[in-house]
C-alpha cells in the first residue's frame, strides 16, 4: 500500500499531508496558490432579532472600507443567510489580493475585530445561547 502514496507535503501549519494517488485523480483538490492572486474571505456573523437589517448590512460593508488589502472590484458583499433559532445570520464576503495564503486568516481576523468595534458603536448585539425553563406548579409524587 505504501507504494500508492505520494511523498508527504508539509502544510503551512506544519502538518504532513499524505495523499493516495487515487485521491489525486478522483477527488477535488484546492490549490490556494494557482492562477489568480486573489481569494475571497467569508466572515459569518449573527445578530440579535430586532436589529436593523439595513444597518447591519451597512456596518458589515463599512468594516472592509479602511482595509487596503480588500479589493474594491469585485466589491464586498453581504448576504442575509437565514432567520436562525435566536439570531439573524449574515455572511460578509470580501476579495483580497494575497502574496501569501497565510494572510487569509489575518485578514479575516482583522475584519472580525473591526466588525466588533462597529457593532459596539452602533449598538448591534450578537446573541448568546439561552434556554427558557418552564416549571409547572403542583405536587411532586411521593416515593
C-alpha positions in Angstrom: 0.0 0.0 0.0 2.8 2.4 0.8 3.9 2.4 -2.9 0.5 4.0 -3.7 1.2 7.1 -1.5 2.8 10.2 -2.8 5.5 11.9 -0.8 4.3 13.9 2.1 3.5 17.6 1.7 4.1 19.8 4.7 1.1 22.2 5.2 1.5 25.8 6.3 0.8 24.8 9.9 3.5 22.1 9.9 1.2 19.1 9.4 2.3 16.5 6.9 -0.3 15.6 4.4 -0.1 12.3 2.5 -2.5 11.7 -0.4 -3.0 8.3 -2.1 -2.6 8.6 -5.9 -6.2 7.5 -6.3 -7.5 10.6 -4.5 -5.4 12.8 -6.7 -7.3 11.6 -9.8 -10.8 11.2 -8.3 -11.2 13.9 -5.7 -11.4 17.7 -6.0 -8.3 19.4 -4.9 -8.0 23.0 -3.7 -4.9 24.9 -4.7 -4.6 28.3 -3.0 -1.6 29.4 -4.9 -2.5 28.6 -8.5 -3.9 31.0 -11.0 -5.3 34.3 -9.7 -3.5 36.1 -6.9 -6.8 36.8 -5.1 -9.1 35.0 -2.8 -12.4 35.6 -1.0 -12.7 35.7 2.7 -16.0 34.9 4.3 -17.0 36.2 7.8 -20.2 34.7 9.2 -22.0 37.0 11.7 -25.1 36.6 13.7 -27.1 39.5 15.3 -30.0 39.6 17.7 -33.5 39.7 16.5 -34.8 43.3 16.4 -31.5 44.5 14.8 -32.0 46.7 11.7 -31.0 44.5 8.7 -30.2 47.7 6.7 -27.9 48.9 9.5 -26.2 45.5 9.9 -25.5 45.3 6.1 -24.1 48.9 6.1 -21.9 48.2 9.1 -20.5 45.0 7.7 -19.6 46.7 4.4 -18.1 49.6 6.4 -15.8 47.1 8.2 -14.0 46.5 4.9 -13.6 50.1 3.8 -10.4 51.1 5.6 -8.6 47.9 4.9 -6.3 48.5 1.9 -5.9 44.7 1.4 -9.6 44.4 0.4 -10.2 44.7 -3.3 -12.9 47.2 -4.5 -13.6 45.0 -7.6 -15.3 42.7 -7.1 -16.9 44.7 -4.3 -17.5 43.3 -0.9 -21.0 41.8 -0.4 -23.3 40.9 2.5 -25.7 38.0 2.3 -28.6 37.7 4.7 -28.4 34.0 5.1 -31.2 32.9 7.5 -33.5 33.5 10.3 -31.9 31.4 13.0 -33.3 30.0 16.2 -32.2 33.1 18.1 -30.5 35.3 15.6 -30.4 36.8 12.1 -27.5 35.2 10.2 -25.3 37.1 7.7 -22.1 36.4 5.8 -19.7 39.1 4.7 -17.8 38.3 1.5 -14.7 40.3 0.6 -11.9 39.7 -2.0 -8.3 40.5 -1.4 -5.1 40.1 -3.2 -2.6 37.9 -1.4 1.1 37.4 -1.7 0.8 34.5 0.8 -2.2 32.4 1.5 -1.5 32.5 5.3 -2.5 36.2 5.1 -6.1 34.9 4.7 -6.5 34.2 8.5 -5.1 37.6 9.4 -7.5 39.5 7.0 -10.5 37.6 8.4 -9.4 38.3 12.0 -8.8 42.0 11.3 -12.2 42.3 9.6 -13.9 40.5 12.6 -12.2 42.9 15.1 -13.5 45.9 13.0 -17.0 44.4 12.9 -17.0 44.0 16.7 -15.9 47.7 17.1 -18.6 48.9 14.7 -21.3 46.8 16.3 -20.4 48.3 19.7 -20.6 51.8 18.2 -23.9 51.1 16.6 -25.4 49.1 19.5 -25.8 46.0 17.4 -25.8 43.0 19.7 -24.5 39.5 19.0 -26.9 37.0 20.7 -25.7 34.4 23.1 -27.2 31.0 23.6 -30.0 30.9 26.1 -32.7 28.5 27.2 -36.0 29.1 28.8 -37.1 26.7 31.6 -40.8 26.4 32.5 -41.6 25.0 35.9 -45.1 23.6 36.4 -46.6 24.1 39.8 -48.1 21.2 41.6 -47.2 18.4 43.9 -44.3 16.1 43.5 -45.1 12.4 43.7 -44.2 10.7 47.0 -41.7 7.8 46.9 
